[in-house]
Amino acid sequence: MQDSTDCILLCHSECETKRFRCHRTLLAARSDYFRAMLSDRWQRDVAVGEEPPDDEQECTVTMAEPANVVAALVSWIYGSLAPLPGEVLPGLLAAADYYGLA
């Protein structure tokens, strides 16, 4: 699965940086937020005067949520129905609402 990923969700904490390798098309398919963020137009608006990156080029998205919430969010995006620890649920629901995930 990692060989075909083209996007990294990056989480920073006090003691470590965690990376979640994802597929840009799946993120965009599941979330209007990611669809807009990963679009060429958004990239052009953010980097005025620069060429937008190729679709083949890997992108990095820095997430504000803690790593355990992003891990649960990625599992949800990829269709996992695994039980979640109770302490993750409030953060996951807030992130799902923010990113427009159903």
Secondary structure, DSSP 4 states (H G I P E B T S, - for coil): -GGG--EEEEEE-SS-EEEEEE-HHHHHHH-HHHHHHTSHHHHHHHSTTSPPPPTTS-EEEEESS-HHHHHHHHHHHTT------TTTHHHHHHHHHHTT--
